[in-house]
Amino acid sequence: MRAMTHVRRPLRLGFIGWGAINRRVAELLHARQGENITVAAICLRDAADAVDAPPGAAIITDPSGLARVELDFIVEAAGRSAVAEWGEVALQQADALVVASASAFCDDDLFARLIAVADAHGSQLLVPPGALAGVDAIAAASVLALDDVIHRIVKPPVAWRGTEAERLVALDDLRQPVTFFSGSARDAAVRFPQNANVAAITALSGIGLDRTQVELVADPDAKGNRHELVACGAFGKLSVSIENRPLAANPKSSEMAALSLVRLIENRVLAFAR
């Protein structure tokens, strides 16, 4: 008896936001997967922002419009307010919602509400590793007692412009690295949502937003965006560092933030997930 052949249908993908990260993700997916993945919808507050949107993608400006489009997977990269605005409906309409703006989960009520919606509808709320290396190990380590997690973020001064860092340190006059913030991941993600959003990812993977410690550093000699993670617990000790190239269209973000989303999406369509 001959085995049945199952034909995978294209993954119908939706984006919340059409900024530098989601544009880069769409570009890479088109080049690598072609017709295996269809960008079926882009969710925006203003349709005028849908410049160079993929052909055939529905432009949705109100969460209720998601009900009119069949979607398998929705990826958010539009900032904390977008998670609150679109999150519940996205989890009702698709199998999974990927939240890149993890700092939104500093709002405990929002986090609990989205988990409840996902549970009620059989969908998943996913947080990607973003620009980090080692968060999978931290998540695994947290199965046992995890004592300490420290996340140090080192970026060139230009990456901190337009943030609260400008009030804390003279960015243009730096001659050596300066640690201008030391505190909880919750505080870092709230005060520096574009640059330290990734600290919330570390925290959610391990011991939480209030116990995870974060240091923010402006370094005039830094060539990229560097993340240093140290974790200790019953598993042993982890120490990992990654230095990312800034995203060409937005130096406050890293190329790796887009690449991690590409990997996560591709794993939904490939026979061998990695």
C-alpha positions as CSV (number, residue, x, y, z in Angstrom):
1,M,0.0,0.0,0.0
2,R,1.5,3.3,-1.1
3,A,2.0,6.0,1.5
4,M,-0.1,9.1,1.2
5,T,1.7,12.2,0.0
6,H,0.9,15.4,1.9
7,V,1.3,18.7,0.0
8,R,2.1,21.7,2.2
9,R,0.1,24.7,1.3
10,P,1.7,28.2,1.4
11,L,1.9,29.8,4.8
12,R,-0.4,32.8,4.9
13,L,1.6,35.4,6.8
14,G,0.4,38.7,8.3
15,F,2.6,41.6,9.6
16,I,1.7,44.1,12.2
17,G,3.7,47.1,11.3
18,W,5.7,47.8,8.1
19,G,8.8,49.3,9.5
20,A,12.5,48.4,9.0
21,I,12.3,45.0,10.7
22,N,9.2,43.6,9.0
23,R,10.3,45.0,5.6
24,R,13.7,43.2,6.0
25,V,11.9,39.9,7.0
26,A,9.6,40.1,4.0
27,E,12.5,40.7,1.7
28,L,14.5,37.7,3.0
29,L,11.4,35.4,3.0
30,H,10.6,36.3,-0.6
31,A,14.2,35.6,-1.7
32,R,14.5,32.3,0.2
33,Q,11.0,30.8,0.2
34,G,9.2,32.3,-2.9
35,E,5.7,30.9,-3.1
36,N,6.0,28.8,0.1
37,I,5.1,31.9,2.1
38,T,2.5,34.5,1.1
39,V,2.3,37.9,2.8
40,A,-1.4,38.1,3.0
41,A,-1.9,41.1,5.2
42,I,-0.2,44.1,6.6
43,C,-1.7,45.8,9.7
44,L,-1.2,49.5,10.1
45,R,-2.9,52.5,11.6
46,D,-2.4,54.5,8.4
47,A,-2.7,52.8,5.0
48,A,-0.3,55.5,3.6
49,D,2.5,53.7,5.5
50,A,2.2,50.6,3.3
51,V,4.8,51.8,0.9
52,D,6.2,49.0,-1.3
53,A,3.9,46.4,0.3
54,P,4.0,43.0,-1.4
55,P,1.5,42.6,-4.2
56,G,-1.8,41.2,-3.1
57,A,-1.3,41.9,0.6
58,A,-4.4,43.3,2.2
59,I,-3.8,46.5,4.0
60,I,-5.8,46.5,7.3
61,T,-6.1,49.6,9.5
62,D,-8.5,48.2,12.1
63,P,-8.2,45.0,14.1
64,S,-11.7,43.9,13.2
65,G,-10.5,43.7,9.6
66,L,-8.4,40.6,10.5
67,A,-11.5,38.5,10.4
68,R,-11.8,39.1,6.6
69,V,-8.3,37.6,5.9
70,E,-7.3,34.0,6.4
71,L,-4.0,34.0,8.2
72,D,-1.8,31.2,9.7
73,F,0.9,33.3,11.4
74,I,1.1,36.9,12.4
75,V,4.3,38.8,13.2
76,E,4.4,42.0,15.2
77,A,7.2,44.5,15.0
78,A,5.5,47.8,15.5
79,G,6.1,48.8,19.1
80,R,4.4,48.2,22.4
81,S,1.1,50.0,21.6
82,A,0.6,47.8,18.6
83,V,0.7,44.7,20.8
84,A,-2.2,46.0,22.9
85,E,-4.1,47.2,19.9
86,W,-3.9,44.1,17.7
87,G,-2.8,41.3,20.0
88,E,-6.2,39.8,21.1
89,V,-7.8,39.8,17.7
90,A,-4.6,38.3,16.1
91,L,-4.6,35.4,18.5
92,Q,-8.3,34.8,17.7
93,Q,-7.7,34.8,14.0
94,A,-4.4,33.0,13.5
95,D,-2.6,29.9,14.8
96,A,0.2,32.1,16.4
97,L,1.2,35.6,17.1
98,V,4.9,36.5,17.3
99,V,5.6,39.5,19.4
100,A,8.9,41.2,18.7
101,S,8.1,44.2,20.9
102,A,8.5,42.1,24.0
103,S,8.7,45.2,26.2
104,A,4.9,45.3,25.8
105,F,4.8,42.5,28.4
106,C,6.0,44.9,31.1
107,D,2.3,45.4,31.3
108,D,1.4,42.4,33.4
109,D,-2.3,42.7,32.8
110,L,-1.8,42.7,29.0
111,F,0.5,39.7,29.2
112,A,-2.0,37.7,31.2
113,R,-4.9,38.8,28.9
114,L,-3.1,37.7,25.8
115,I,-2.2,34.3,27.3
116,A,-5.8,33.8,28.3
117,V,-7.0,34.6,24.7
118,A,-4.4,32.2,23.2
119,D,-5.5,29.5,25.6
120,A,-9.1,30.0,24.8
121,H,-8.6,29.9,21.0
122,G,-5.9,27.2,20.9
123,S,-3.4,29.6,19.4
124,Q,0.2,30.5,20.6
125,L,1.8,33.6,21.8
126,L,5.5,33.5,20.8
127,V,8.5,35.7,21.7
128,P,11.4,35.4,19.3
129,P,15.0,35.4,20.4
130,G,15.6,38.7,18.6
131,A,19.2,39.9,18.6
132,L,20.3,37.5,21.2
133,A,22.2,34.3,21.5
134,G,21.7,31.9,24.4
135,V,18.1,32.6,25.4
136,D,17.2,29.0,24.5
137,A,19.7,27.8,27.0
138,I,18.4,30.3,29.6
139,A,14.8,29.0,29.0
140,A,16.0,25.4,29.4
141,A,18.0,26.3,32.5
142,S,14.9,27.8,34.1
143,V,13.3,24.3,34.3
144,L,15.4,24.0,37.5
145,A,16.3,26.8,39.9
146,L,17.8,29.8,38.1
147,D,19.6,32.2,40.5
148,D,20.9,35.2,38.5
149,V,20.7,36.5,35.0
150,I,22.6,39.6,33.9
151,H,22.1,41.2,30.4
152,R,24.7,43.8,29.3
153,I,23.8,45.8,26.2
154,V,26.7,47.7,24.6
155,K,26.1,50.0,21.6
156,P,27.8,52.9,19.9
157,P,26.7,56.4,20.9
158,V,24.7,56.9,17.7
159,A,22.4,54.0,18.6
160,W,21.4,55.7,21.8
161,R,20.5,59.1,20.3
162,G,16.9,60.0,20.5
163,T,16.5,58.1,23.8
164,E,16.7,59.0,27.5
165,A,20.5,58.3,27.3
166,E,21.0,61.7,25.9
167,R,20.0,63.2,29.3
168,L,22.2,60.8,31.2
169,V,25.5,61.1,29.3
170,A,27.1,63.4,26.8
171,L,27.0,61.0,23.9
172,D,29.0,63.1,21.5
173,D,31.9,63.6,23.9
174,L,32.6,60.0,25.0
175,R,36.1,58.7,24.8
176,Q,35.5,55.5,26.7
177,P,32.6,53.2,27.5
178,V,30.1,54.5,30.0
179,T,27.4,52.5,31.8
180,F,24.5,54.9,32.1
181,F,21.9,52.5,33.3
182,S,21.8,49.6,35.7
183,G,18.6,48.1,36.9
184,S,15.8,45.6,36.2
185,A,14.8,44.4,32.8
186,R,11.4,45.8,33.4
187,D,12.8,49.3,34.0
188,A,15.2,49.1,31.1
189,A,12.5,47.9,28.6
190,V,10.1,50.6,29.7
191,R,12.6,53.5,29.6
192,F,14.5,52.4,26.5
193,P,11.9,50.4,24.5
194,Q,13.7,50.6,21.1
195,N,17.2,49.7,22.4
196,A,16.4,47.5,25.4
197,N,13.3,45.8,24.2
198,V,15.5,42.7,23.9
199,A,16.1,42.7,27.7
200,A,12.4,41.8,28.1
201,I,13.1,38.7,25.9
202,T,15.9,37.6,28.2
203,A,13.7,38.1,31.2
204,L,10.7,36.3,29.8
205,S,12.9,33.4,28.9
206,G,14.3,33.0,32.5
207,I,13.6,34.6,35.9
208,G,11.3,37.4,35.0
209,L,11.3,41.1,34.4
210,D,12.1,42.2,38.0
211,R,14.9,39.7,38.8
212,T,16.8,40.0,35.5
213,Q,19.4,42.7,35.8
214,V,20.4,44.9,32.9
215,E,23.3,47.2,32.2
216,L,23.2,49.7,29.3
217,V,26.5,51.0,27.9
218,A,27.5,53.6,25.3
219,D,30.9,52.7,23.8
220,P,32.5,55.0,21.3
221,D,34.7,52.1,20.1
222,A,31.8,49.7,19.5
223,K,31.4,48.6,15.9
224,G,28.0,46.9,16.4
225,N,25.4,46.2,19.0
226,R,26.8,43.7,21.6
227,H,24.8,41.7,24.0
228,E,26.5,39.8,26.9
229,L,24.5,37.3,28.9
230,V,25.5,35.7,32.2
231,A,23.3,33.2,34.0
232,C,23.9,31.0,37.0
233,G,21.7,28.3,38.5
234,A,21.3,24.6,39.2
235,F,22.3,23.8,35.6
236,G,25.7,25.5,36.0
237,K,26.9,28.8,34.5
238,L,26.3,30.3,31.1
239,S,28.3,33.2,29.6
240,V,27.6,34.2,26.0
241,S,28.3,37.3,23.9
242,I,27.0,38.3,20.5
243,E,27.9,41.4,18.5
244,N,25.4,42.3,15.8
245,R,25.5,44.6,12.8
246,P,22.9,47.3,13.1
247,L,19.9,47.0,10.8
248,A,20.8,49.2,7.8
249,A,17.4,51.0,7.9
250,N,17.4,51.5,11.7
251,P,20.6,51.5,13.8
252,K,18.7,51.2,17.0
253,S,17.8,47.6,15.9
254,S,20.1,44.7,14.8
255,E,20.1,42.7,11.7
256,M,19.8,39.6,13.9
257,A,16.4,40.8,15.1
258,A,15.1,40.3,11.6
259,L,17.0,37.1,11.0
260,S,15.6,35.5,14.1
261,L,12.1,36.2,12.8
262,V,13.0,34.7,9.4
263,R,14.1,31.5,11.1
264,L,11.0,31.3,13.3
265,I,8.7,31.8,10.3
266,E,10.6,29.4,8.0
267,N,10.4,26.7,10.7
268,R,6.6,26.7,10.1
269,V,7.0,25.6,6.5
270,L,10.2,23.5,6.3
271,A,10.3,19.7,6.8
272,F,13.4,20.1,8.9
273,A,13.0,22.9,11.6
274,R,16.2,24.2,13.1
